[in-house]
């Protein structure tokens, strides 16, 4: 991958996302947002439990594309020590929000996921949440996946939450399905479940018929995201 292609894609991402602010649909006072994010958290906790990672006090975790730090704060609640957490993002404003909201010992850096400034095997878990689907350049996607693998310990986990389908209303999002994941992480074990009721449906139904929305969230066919873990297969 050329440096110029990576820089071009990163500039595109900055231009698309830097101007976006939290709107009503991403507010915690939105029933639809609550439904989706609480469901995602349960799915990721279940994935960690299935992977045998239910004790997190000694693990070192990197989140790529950490944004304003939502998952970093969740990880602290799940047992990760703040001093064991690192978040990176391309957008300075998002990092500023994260610094204001996260525990002081969480390390936050402006860095590219395609060229991570960390040593090989530095982390036990690397989390990515709706990052790869925001990268449209296939070569850059491949480089990010390679960097995630590089900085993981041999027995480490990728913790995954992202769209598996394209968003027809947003040309800046391209789904990552199981076939592409197998290309990006060749030979890895994929433990993924379909979660998250399609966001337009969740946002419409949750404030009107919460129980129906919650019930539909349990039907995989209606769900748009994968949540789970990826890990190397031991030889």
C-alpha positions as CSV (number, residue, x, y, z in Angstrom):
1,X,0.0,0.0,0.0
2,X,1.4,3.4,-0.9
3,X,1.6,6.2,1.6
4,X,-0.3,8.4,-0.7
5,X,-3.3,6.1,-1.0
6,X,-3.5,5.8,2.8
7,X,-3.2,9.6,3.2
8,X,-5.9,10.1,0.6
9,X,-8.3,7.7,2.3
10,X,-7.6,9.3,5.7
11,X,-8.3,12.7,4.4
12,X,-11.6,11.5,3.0
13,X,-12.6,10.0,6.3
14,X,-11.7,13.3,8.1
15,X,-13.7,15.3,5.7
16,X,-16.7,13.0,6.0
17,X,-16.7,12.6,9.8
18,X,-15.0,15.6,11.3
19,X,-17.9,17.8,10.6
20,X,-20.5,15.5,12.1
21,X,-21.7,16.1,15.6
22,X,-23.9,14.1,17.9
23,X,-27.4,14.5,16.6
24,X,-30.7,13.5,18.2
25,X,-30.6,10.0,16.8
26,X,-27.3,9.4,18.7
27,X,-28.5,10.9,21.9
28,X,-28.8,8.6,25.0
29,X,-32.3,10.1,25.4
30,X,-33.2,8.4,22.1
31,X,-34.9,5.0,22.7
32,X,-33.6,3.7,19.5
33,X,-30.0,4.5,20.4
34,X,-30.4,2.9,23.8
35,X,-31.8,-0.2,22.2
36,X,-28.9,-0.6,19.8
37,X,-26.1,0.3,22.1
38,X,-27.3,-1.7,25.0
39,X,-27.7,-4.7,22.7
40,X,-24.2,-4.2,21.3
41,X,-22.7,-4.1,24.8
42,X,-24.5,-7.3,25.7
43,X,-23.3,-9.0,22.5
44,X,-19.7,-8.0,23.1
45,X,-19.7,-9.1,26.7
46,X,-21.2,-12.4,25.6
47,X,-18.5,-12.7,22.9
48,X,-15.7,-12.1,25.5
49,X,-17.3,-14.7,27.8
50,X,-17.4,-17.3,25.0
51,X,-13.7,-16.5,24.3
52,X,-12.8,-17.2,28.0
53,X,-12.0,-13.5,28.6
54,X,-14.4,-12.7,31.4
55,X,-11.6,-11.3,33.7
56,X,-10.3,-8.1,32.2
57,X,-8.3,-6.5,35.0
58,X,-4.9,-7.6,33.6
59,X,-5.6,-7.3,29.8
60,X,-4.2,-4.5,27.7
61,X,-6.7,-3.1,25.2
62,X,-6.4,-0.9,22.1
63,X,-9.4,0.6,20.4
64,X,-8.9,1.9,16.9
65,X,-11.2,4.8,15.9
66,X,-12.2,5.4,19.5
67,X,-14.2,8.6,18.7
68,X,-15.4,10.3,21.9
69,X,-14.5,7.2,24.0
70,X,-17.8,5.4,24.5
71,X,-16.3,1.9,24.3
72,X,-13.3,2.9,26.4
73,X,-15.6,4.0,29.2
74,X,-17.6,0.8,28.8
75,X,-14.4,-1.3,29.0
76,X,-13.5,0.3,32.3
77,X,-17.0,-0.6,33.6
78,X,-16.3,-4.2,32.4
79,X,-13.1,-4.4,34.5
80,X,-10.3,-3.1,32.3
81,X,-7.9,-0.8,34.2
82,X,-7.8,2.7,32.7
83,X,-4.0,2.6,32.6
84,X,-4.3,-0.5,30.4
85,X,-6.5,1.2,27.8
86,X,-5.3,3.0,24.6
87,X,-7.5,4.7,22.1
88,X,-6.5,6.2,18.7
89,X,-8.5,8.3,16.3
90,X,-7.8,10.5,13.3
91,X,-10.1,13.4,14.3
92,X,-8.7,15.8,16.9
93,X,-12.2,17.0,18.1
94,X,-13.2,13.4,18.8
95,X,-10.1,12.9,20.8
96,X,-10.7,16.1,22.8
97,X,-14.2,14.8,23.6
98,X,-12.7,11.5,24.7
99,X,-10.2,13.2,27.0
100,X,-12.9,15.2,28.6
101,X,-15.1,12.1,29.3
102,X,-12.6,9.2,29.9
103,X,-10.6,8.4,33.1
104,X,-7.4,10.4,33.2
105,X,-5.2,7.3,32.9
106,X,-6.6,6.2,29.6
107,X,-4.0,6.9,26.9
108,X,-5.4,8.7,23.8
109,X,-3.4,9.3,20.6
110,X,-3.9,10.9,17.2
111,X,-2.8,8.1,15.0
112,X,-3.6,6.1,11.9
113,X,-5.0,2.5,12.2
114,X,-3.0,1.7,9.0
115,X,0.3,2.5,10.7
116,X,-0.1,1.8,14.4
117,X,2.6,3.3,16.6
118,X,2.9,0.3,18.8
119,X,5.3,-2.7,19.1
120,X,4.4,-6.2,17.9
121,X,2.2,-8.1,20.4
122,X,1.6,-5.1,22.6
123,X,-2.1,-5.8,23.3
124,X,-4.3,-8.6,24.5
125,X,-7.4,-7.2,22.8
126,X,-7.9,-4.9,19.8
127,X,-11.4,-3.4,19.5
128,X,-12.8,-2.0,16.4
129,X,-16.4,-0.7,16.3
130,X,-17.8,0.6,13.0
131,X,-14.4,1.5,11.8
132,X,-13.6,-0.9,8.9
133,X,-16.9,-0.2,7.2
134,X,-16.0,3.5,7.1
135,X,-12.9,2.7,5.1
136,X,-13.8,2.4,1.4
137,X,-10.3,1.7,0.0
138,X,-9.9,-2.1,0.0
139,X,-6.1,-1.8,0.2
140,X,-6.3,0.5,3.3
141,X,-8.7,-1.9,4.9
142,X,-6.2,-4.7,4.4
143,X,-3.5,-2.7,5.9
144,X,-5.6,-1.8,9.0
145,X,-6.4,-5.5,9.5
146,X,-2.7,-6.4,9.2
147,X,-1.8,-3.8,11.8
148,X,-4.5,-5.0,14.2
149,X,-3.0,-8.5,13.9
150,X,0.5,-7.3,14.3
151,X,0.0,-5.5,17.6
152,X,-1.9,-8.4,19.1
153,X,-0.3,-11.1,21.2
154,X,-0.3,-14.5,19.5
155,X,-3.3,-15.6,21.7
156,X,-5.0,-12.2,21.6
157,X,-8.5,-11.3,20.4
158,X,-9.9,-8.9,18.0
159,X,-13.2,-7.6,19.4
160,X,-15.5,-6.8,16.6
161,X,-18.7,-4.7,16.1
162,X,-19.6,-3.5,12.6
163,X,-22.0,-3.6,9.7
164,X,-22.1,-6.7,7.6
165,X,-24.3,-5.0,5.0
166,X,-24.0,-1.8,3.0
167,X,-26.0,1.2,4.2
168,X,-28.1,2.2,1.2
169,X,-28.6,5.7,2.8
170,X,-24.9,6.3,3.4
171,X,-22.4,5.9,0.6
172,X,-19.6,6.4,3.1
173,X,-20.3,3.0,4.7
174,X,-19.5,-0.3,3.1
175,X,-20.4,-3.5,4.9
176,X,-17.8,-6.2,5.9
177,X,-19.3,-9.6,5.5
178,X,-17.9,-13.0,6.6
179,X,-16.2,-13.7,3.3
180,X,-14.3,-10.4,3.4
181,X,-13.4,-11.1,7.0
182,X,-11.9,-14.4,6.0
183,X,-9.7,-12.6,3.5
184,X,-8.7,-9.9,5.9
185,X,-7.9,-12.4,8.7
186,X,-6.9,-15.6,6.8
187,X,-7.0,-18.7,8.9
188,X,-8.5,-17.0,11.9
189,X,-11.4,-18.3,13.9
190,X,-14.4,-16.1,13.6
191,X,-17.0,-16.2,16.4
192,X,-19.6,-13.7,15.2
193,X,-23.3,-13.3,15.8
194,X,-25.7,-11.0,13.9
195,X,-27.0,-8.3,16.2
196,X,-28.6,-4.8,16.2
197,X,-32.0,-4.4,14.6
198,X,-31.6,-2.3,11.4
199,X,-31.1,1.2,12.7
200,X,-34.0,2.9,10.8
201,X,-36.4,0.2,12.2
202,X,-35.0,0.5,15.7
203,X,-35.3,4.3,15.7
204,X,-38.9,4.2,14.5
205,X,-40.1,1.3,16.7
206,X,-38.3,1.7,20.0
207,X,-40.0,4.9,21.2
208,X,-43.4,3.6,20.1
209,X,-43.3,-0.2,20.7
210,X,-40.2,-1.0,22.8
211,X,-41.1,-4.6,23.4
212,X,-41.7,-5.3,19.7
213,X,-38.4,-3.6,18.8
214,X,-36.6,-5.6,21.5
215,X,-38.2,-8.9,20.2
216,X,-37.3,-8.1,16.6
217,X,-33.7,-7.5,17.7
218,X,-33.4,-11.2,18.5
219,X,-34.1,-12.2,14.9
220,X,-30.8,-12.5,13.1
221,X,-32.3,-11.9,9.6
222,X,-33.4,-8.4,10.7
223,X,-30.0,-7.5,12.2
224,X,-27.3,-5.5,10.3
225,X,-24.2,-5.9,12.4
226,X,-21.7,-8.6,13.4
227,X,-20.5,-8.7,17.0
228,X,-18.0,-11.2,18.3
229,X,-14.3,-12.1,18.4
230,X,-11.6,-13.1,15.9
231,X,-8.5,-15.0,17.0
232,X,-5.6,-16.9,15.5
233,X,-6.0,-20.6,15.2
234,X,-3.3,-22.4,17.3
235,X,-1.1,-24.7,15.3
